[in-house]
Amino acid sequence: MANPSTTGGTGAGTEVLRRAYTNAITATTDTTIHTVGDNKLVTILSVVMTETSDTDTKIDLMVNDNFLICQVPVAGEQTYIFSDKVILDDGDVLKFDQNDAANFDVWFSYIEQEFA
């Protein structure tokens, strides 16, 4: 498994494929989707964002305050899939935002590596 230590880590730890979701996001402010814990690396594999209320809007996906996607239009009852690989480190926060009071379900899959 990958070991991010620069001081000669042990290489011990775990590597697990996971998924998580947040349903019925209606807020027009940043919504935290996932926060990376201590001594972990997370590789985002894909994020599936589905508008479920027939409201056209624009969406953002961010890590901390850095945009992965910005102001991407999504029509009502449509899905946008972000499938670029992104690595998150201790304390990084994956966030979702929308312009209008639409209703989104956000699912994502990731690899979580925990090191000793």
HELIX and SHEET records of a PDB file:
SHEET    1   A 4 GLY A  13  ILE A  25  0                                        
SHEET    2   A 4 PHE A 104  PHE A 115 -1                                        
SHEET    3   A 4 LYS A  40  GLU A  51 -1                                        
SHEET    4   A 4 THR A  79  PHE A  82 -1                                        
SHEET    1   B 4 GLY A  13  ILE A  25  0                                        
SHEET    2   B 4 PHE A 104  PHE A 115 -1                                        
SHEET    3   B 4 LYS A  40  GLU A  51 -1                                        
SHEET    4   B 4 VAL A  86  LEU A  88 -1                                        
SHEET    1   C 4 THR A  31  THR A  35  0                                        
SHEET    2   C 4 VAL A  93  GLN A  98 -1                                        
SHEET    3   C 4 THR A  57  VAL A  63 -1                                        
SHEET    4   C 4 ASN A  66  VAL A  74 -1                                        
END                                                                             
